[in-house]
Amino acid sequence: MKDTAEAPQDTSELIDHIQSRYHDTHRRELPEIATLAEKVERVHHDHPQVPQGLGELLRRLIGEMEVHMKKEELILFPAMRAGGGPGIKNPIAVMRADHDDHEESVAEIRRITGNLVLPEGACRSWTALYEGTQKFLDDLDAHMRLENDVLFPRFE
């Protein structure tokens, strides 16, 4: 579901979709990407285009996103399933602020990787790293747009 217009109209269905399509995927794929980044940094430490610090940045992002997703799953989503209410605006504002922080991390990933442009003759690991990172960035963008533009406005 790339287009937010395709989002389920039912809020519970939309939340289920966000959790299964994005939360579960981020939890499964991001640690693998971070491990690959650490490998590329270690093996190619002397290459001028090595994405130095990418593994550390991804590990930090894993922690930040896990806290963010847990807040949604344990606090925000149950409140939304129950119909919202006046107290829901503050948690939504916190989630939007987290999304802004995630955007800053995305910008840093793009800076470290030279916008995910592979060096000439890149090995399979480096290629897989940038392909996996691009998929993650695409998923994260779609995930945040779905929440910011479709889910959250239903309660604001």
Protein Blocks (a to p, Z undefined) as FASTA:
>chain_A
ZZlklpcfblklmmmmmmmmmmmmmmmmmmmmmmmmmmmmmmmmmpmkbcghklmmmmmm
mmmmmmmmmmmmmmmmmmmmnnpajklmmmmmmmmmmmmmmmmmmmmmmmmnonopaceh
iafklmmmmmmmmmmmmmmmmmmmmmmmmmmmmmZZ
